[in-house]
Amino acid sequence: MHDIWNPWHGCIKCSEGCENCYMYFLDKIRDQDGSQIYKTKTGFNYPLQKTKKGSYKIKSGEMIRVCMTSDFFLPEADKWRPETWDMMRRRPDVIFYLLTKRPERIEKCLPPDWGEGYENVMLNVTCENQKRADERIPVLLSLPAKHRGIMCAPFIGAVSIEKYLCKGLIEQVVCGGENYDGARPCSFDWVKSLRAECKACNVTFCFIETGTKFIKDGRIYTIPDKRIQSIMAHKSGMNFKGRPIDFKLFDDWGYPLRKDELYIPYFGKRCAECGSRIICNGCARCGKCDN
């Protein structure tokens, strides 16, 4: 996918949300061990890669999700992380979305010039249930950062975060159910409650997918197809666009980029029903569908 950067692969399970990790499941299918952590060969320097015409593959204004098959603050990746910070520093025109289950490690892993945060980096914590929300969100709020977000996925228990949202430091909340082997149910009541809290605080809320097991009106639905999960999430009408997130992006010379200089996402026909649309970079036009 054009909006994902995996500088390393593999992870160590550390909480309830890791129990049925999708990365472990997919690695097992490929006869690989998800606990084996390694630096990726072709993807490590993705932000600096260029096309044959000499332009960056990642366009100015794109949001890149980092370490979707690992954890950016994994101890085993300490030796590689300084290079990735340098790449983010060299691409001040690109937004980097960092997600972790280890917020207690963030402060010691920040680059020397972090200051109050990079303008193009959003720090996010995973909050799969109330226990982890109350454990991780206060840490996130205590850290210097220009942008912060929350990911409730896999959503395996009711979560109330209004007391954190009302502080005005969280800019985005994303939630989605669990998939693959052993998927635990996600309740629509949890989704509606979380959405109501986000709307009350004018924070963008995105329900990206139902998960394989979805509870609605007391009935459990089995939805193995992830595309259908996304369509159902979209049709639920839960997505809410809150106050705008002001990412200040700059060119190589340090000058602010105008809106007309930034990447404009392309959305095809299939994108119209996608639960992730409001937080997505758009279609990569890979040719795998009829967009």
N, C-alpha and C positions, 0 to 999 in steps of 0.2 A: 504493500500500500504506500502511496506517495506521501502520506502524512505521518509515517512512523519511522523513528530512528532507534534502532537497537544496537548501540555500541558494544554491548555484551549480552550474552544469553545465559539462561539458567538462574536458579534462585534456591534459597533455603526457606522452607515453610516456617512461619513464625506466629500465625494466629488462626482463628476459626475460619476466616475467609479463604485461607490457603488450602483447606482440607481437600477440596476437589478442584485444585488449580487447573485451569484450561491449558496452560503451558505444559504442565506435566502430562496431561492427557494426550495432547497432540504430539509431544515428544515420544511418548510410549508407542503411539501408532507408527512412528518412524523408527522404532527400535532404538530410541535414545533415552538417556537418563536426564530428566529435568533438573536434578540437583548438581549436575556437572556445569560449572560456571567457566565461561571462556570468552575472550575478546573476539568479536566477529571480524572476519577477514575483509569482506567486501563492503560491509556497512559501517564500519567504525567511523570513517571520516565523511559520512554522507552529507553533512551540512556544507562541506567544502567541495563536493564533487561537482563537476561541470559537464555540460553537453559538448558535443563535437564542435558546436559553434562558439564555445567559450563562455556561455552564460551558465549561471548556477542552476542546478536541477531543482533546488528549492527556491521558489520565487519570493520576492519581498512581500511581506505581509502574511505569508502562510503560517499556520500553527502546526508545529511538529510535536507529536506525542513521543516522549522519550522512555526507553526501556519498558516496552509493553510485554516483553518476555523475561523480565527480570525486575530488579528494584534499583533505582538510581543510587540509593544510599547504602547498598549492600556492602558490608565490610570487605568482602572478597574482591570488590572492584575499586578499592581505594587507590591502587597503583595506576589505574587507567583514568580515573575521574578528572585529574588536573588537565589532561588533554581535551576532555569534552568541555570543561569550563572555558578553555581557550577558544574552542570552536564557537561556542555561544557568544563569546566576547567579539569574535571576528565576524559574526553575522548579526549585528544589532538591528538588522532589517527583518529578522525572522523571530516568531514567537515560539518559545520552548515550554512545553507542558510537562512538568516533572511530577510524578506520582509515587508515593512511598507509603509503606506500612511501618517505616522506621524513623519517624520524625525526631526521635531522641538523638539521632546521629547527624541530623542536618547541620546544626551549628558548627560542629567540629570539622565538617566536610566542605564548608563554604570557601570560596576562593578569597585570597587576601584583599582584593579590591571590591568585595561584595557591598560594603557599606550598608545602605538601607535597602539594598536589593538591586538586581538588574531590571531595567525597564521592560525587557523582552522575555522575562522568565516568570512563570506562574508556579508556585509551590502548592501541591495538592496532597492531601492525606486520604487514605482509604478508611471508611467507617462502615464496616459490614453489619454492625449491631450497636446497641447503646453503650455497651462496655467499651468498645474500641473508640467510639465517638468521644466519650468523656475522657478517654486516655490520650488520644492523639490531637484533638482539636485545640485544647489549651496550649499544647506545645507549639502547634502551628501559629497560633495567635501571638505567642510570646517572641517569635522570631522576626527579625527585620526582613521585610519582603514588600515589593511593590504590588504583587498580585497573589491572591490565595484562593484555593478552591477545595471542594470536598467531593469525594467519589464514594457513594454508597453502593458498592458492588463488589462481590455478589451480595445482594440485599437479602440477608437471611434473618432479619429481626427488625421489629419496629424501632425507629430512631427519631428522637426529638432533639432538634438542634437550635431552636428559636433563640435560646439564651446566648448562643454564640453568634447567630446571624445578626442579632440586633446591635452588635458592636460595630457593624458597618465595614468589617475588614474582609469578609468572605464575599467573593464576587460571582461565584458559580457553584451550583450543586448538580451533580449527575448521579442518576441511580439506574440500576438494571438488575435483573434476576440472574440466577446461576445456570450454567449449562454443563452438558456432557455427563459422564458417569457420576451417579450419586447426587445429582442436582437437588438442592433443597428448595422448597416452595418459596415463592415471593408473593406476598399478599397485596392486592390492589388497595386495601385499606391503608397499608403502610405508605404506599406511593401517594395517595391522596392527602394524607396527613402531612407528609414531608413537603409536598407541593404547596399546601396551604401556608405553612410556615415561611417558605421562600417567598411566596407572593406577598405576605404580610410585611416582609422586610425588603421587598422589591429586589430580590436576588434571582438571577436567571436560574431556572430549573429545567433539567432535561431528563426525561424518562426514555432511555435508549432502547430497552428491550425487556420483554416480560420474563425471560428465562424459560427453561424447559418445563418447569412446573409453576403454574400461575393460579392463585386463588382469587376468585371473584364471586361475590354474592354467595359465599359458602361452598362453592363448587371448585374442585381442582381440575384445571385443564392441563393437558400434556401437549406441548408445542415444541417439537424437536427442531423444526426448521427455523434457523436464526433470522432469515429474511421475514418470515411470517411474524416472528416475535417483534421485530422492529416495526412492521406495519401495524400490528395490534397496539404497540406502544404509541405510535403516532395517532391512531384513530381514537385513543382514549382521551385526547384533548388535554393531556396533563402538561405539556410543555409550556413554559412561561418565560417570556423575555423580560428580564428585569432591567435595572439601570445599566447603561453601556459600560463596557470595560475599556478603559482608556490606555491602550498600549502605546507608548511613545517609541516609535521606531526611527532609526537613523540610517543614512547611507554610509559608505566607506569613509567619507570625509568628515562624518560627524554632524551632517546637516539633517534636520528633521524631514522625514518623507511625507509628501502630501498624499491624500487619499487616492488621487488619480494615478499615483505611482505604485500603488499596492496591488497585489494579486486579487483578481475578481473570481470567486469560485464559480465553476460551471455545474449546474444541476440538471441532470437529464430527467426523463420521464419517471424512471424508477425511484429517483431521489425524492419525488413529491410525497411519497408515503413513508419515508424513512424517519425513524424516531430520533436519529442523531443529527438531523439536518441543521438545527440552529447552532450546533457547535462543530460543524463539519467543514473541512476544506473543499468539499464538493467532489464531483466525480473525476477520477484520474484519466478517464477516456481510454481505458486499457483494452477495450474491445470485447470484453467477456460477456457483456450484456448488450441489449438493443438500445441503449441510451443514445 
